[in-house]
Amino acid sequence: MKSVIKVCNMNTSEDISNINLAISNNQGVIACQINIESKQIEIIYDDYFIKLDNLIESIEEAGYAVI
């Protein structure tokens, strides 16, 4: 499964590291590409192990606002 998530308060390389860590800690995440300019995260994951809502929750728990 492939999803694109938009995050509004992602501005620095530290934000990218924090979000990448929050996403990659979930079982079933295959790949993650973060674009700071468009404020979008493209995630490829196995929806047998994790759902999109769980990924969004992980990002929000790291302190970021998902649009």
Helices and strands as residue ranges (DSSP letters): E 2-6, H 13-24, E 29-35, E 40-45, H 52-61
